C-alpha cells in the first residue's frame, strides 16, 4: 500500500515501499494532528487500501490556523469492486462517522478500485473556499471538540 498525507516528506519512505504494509505500524502518528491520524487509521483498518491519501485542506478554508476540519481522501481498495460511487461514499462515511459527527466539517472522497486507479491515477482538486463555514454556527464547537 502506498500512503500519502499532507506531511509530504515525512512519508517518503512509505511511498517507495514496494510491499504492502499496515499504515499504523509504518508511520508515527503526529500528535499535533489527531484527526488526520484517526482518519488514516480508520480507513486503513476498514479498507486495507492498496493506496491511501489523506489531505488536511483546512488551511484553504475560513477556519483558524492549525484546524483539522476539512479533508480530502483518496482510498483505493478491492472492497469497492462492484459498488456504485454512492455505496463507496457511504462506506467511507460509515468508517468515519465519529469524526464527521464531531470534528470534521467537510470531507471530499475519491473511492476507487485498484483497476480504476491503474487506469486513472489522478487525484481530484478541491475548489477554492467560498467562506461557507463562516455561517456554520456549529463550527466553533466542532473545532473545540477536536482539540
N, C-alpha and C positions, 0 to 999 in steps of 0.2 A: 504494500500500500504506500502510495506517495501522499504526503500530508504537507499542506502549506497553510500558514495562517498569517496574520498581519505582523508577525515578529520578523519576517524576512530571513536575514542571515542566521538567526538562531536555529532554524530548521534545515540549514543547507545539507547537513549530513544525512538527514532523513530523505531529502529529495534525491540524493544519489544512491540510496539503498535499493538494491535490486530484489531483495527477498521480502515477502510480506512480514509486517511487524505489527504489533499492537501499539497504538499511539501512547497510551497511558504509561507503558513501560519504557518507551523510547525517548520521551521528552519530559523534562522537568517543567511542570506547570508553573507559570508566572503567578505568584500570589497577588500581584497587583492587578491581575486580570481574571478574577474568579468566574465571571460569567462566560467569558470566552473559553476558559478551561472546562467548565461544566458542559457547554455546548459540544466541544470537541470530544470529551469523554463519552457523553451520552450518544452522540451519533456514531462513534466508533463501536460502542457496545451494541447498539441496536442494529447496525447495518453491516458490520465488518467490511467497511468500504475498501475498494481497490484504490480509490483516490478520494481525498477529502481536503477541502479548503474551507477555512472559517475566517472571515474577514470582518473585523470590527470597523464599521463605517460611521460610527458615531461622530467622529471629528468633522464630518461633512454636513452635519445637521445642527439645528438650533438647540444644542444641549451644552451643559458645562464641560470644560476640558476634562479629559480623563474618563468620561462617561462610557458605559457599556450598555447602550440602549438600542443601537441599530446595527444589524448584522446581515451579511450575505454568506450563504453556504452553498457549496457545490459538493454533492455526495454522489459517488459513482459506486453502485452496488448491484450485484446479481439479484438481490432481493427485489429490485424494481422491475424485473423482467415480467412482461405480460400485464403490467399495471398501467392505467392511464396517468397522465400528469396530475390530475386531481387526486387520485388514490395515493400517488407517491407523496404529494404535499401533505396529505392527511397523515400519513405515516410519520413524516418528519415532524409535523406539528404535535403529534401524539408523543413522540420521543422527547420533545422539548416543552411539554405542556406547563411544567412548573416555571420555567424561565419566561414563557410567553404570558403567563398569568401574573407575573410579578415584576420582573426587571427588564424584560425586552419589549420595546415599543414597536419595533419593525424587524421583520425577518424576510429577506429575499431568498428564495430557494431555487436551486437547479438540482434536479434529481435525475440522474442518467444511468442507464445500464452500461456495463463495460463496452459493449459493442457500439452504442451511441457515442461514448467518449472517444473510442478509437476513430470513429468516422468524423467527429467534430469536437476536438479538444479545446474549445473556446469557452471562456467564462464571460457571461453577460456583464455589462457595465450598468451601474446604478445611475438613474437620472439625478440631476442636481437637486438639492434640497429646496423645497418651496416654503420652508418655515412652518409647516403644518403642526409640529409638536408644540409650538408656542401656544396654541389654543387648546391643547390637551391638558385638562385640569388634573388628570391622574399622573402626569409625567413626573412631577416632583416627588410624589410618594413612591413611584416605581424606582426612581433613581436612588432614593434613600434606602429602599429595601435591598438594593444591590450592594450597598456599602458594608 
